[in-house]
Amino acid sequence: MELSNTVSMMGEGLQVEVERLCPECGATMVEFDRLTEDGAVFIWYACTREDCTGQWLSKKALRMRSL
């Protein structure tokens, strides 16, 4: 899957925005659903094209907090 990254500075932090492209047709994908389970966040992306059924699942670990 091809990703296009856009990086921008916001205040003192760094924000990275990732534009996901559909593996079926190459159109932009948007977040469709999000689930947090067992210390991870699962994010479903769906294609923005009306006649395309492309989907993508992303898994990200939750950040550990230091005490």
C-alpha positions in Angstrom: 0.0 0.0 0.0 1.3 3.4 -0.9 1.3 6.1 1.8 1.8 9.9 1.4 3.0 11.7 4.5 2.5 15.3 5.3 4.4 16.7 8.3 3.5 19.9 10.0 4.7 21.7 13.2 2.1 22.5 15.8 3.3 24.4 18.8 6.1 22.5 20.5 5.0 19.1 19.2 5.3 17.4 15.8 2.1 16.2 14.1 2.3 13.6 11.3 -0.7 13.2 9.1 -0.8 10.1 6.9 -3.0 10.0 3.8 -3.9 6.4 3.1 -4.5 5.3 -0.5 -6.9 2.5 -1.4 -5.1 -0.8 -2.4 -7.9 -1.5 -4.9 -8.2 1.7 -6.9 -5.7 4.3 -5.5 -8.3 6.8 -4.2 -8.0 8.4 -0.8 -9.2 6.4 2.2 -10.8 7.7 5.4 -11.1 6.3 8.9 -14.3 4.3 9.1 -14.2 2.7 12.6 -11.9 2.5 15.6 -11.6 -0.1 18.4 -9.3 -0.2 21.5 -8.6 -3.7 22.7 -5.8 -5.5 24.6 -3.4 -2.4 24.7 -3.8 -1.7 20.9 -5.9 0.5 18.7 -7.4 -1.1 15.6 -8.4 1.4 12.9 -10.5 0.5 9.8 -10.1 2.6 6.7 -12.6 2.6 3.8 -12.2 3.9 0.3 -13.9 7.2 -0.5 -14.9 6.1 -4.0 -18.6 5.2 -4.1 -18.2 2.1 -6.3 -15.1 0.7 -4.6 -15.1 -1.7 -1.6 -11.4 -1.3 -0.7 -10.6 -1.4 3.1 -7.5 -1.4 5.2 -6.9 -2.3 8.9 -4.2 -0.6 10.9 -3.0 -1.7 14.4 -1.2 0.7 16.7 0.1 0.0 20.2 -1.1 2.3 22.9 1.7 4.4 24.5 3.1 3.3 27.8 3.0 5.9 30.5 5.9 6.3 32.9 5.2 6.6 36.6 
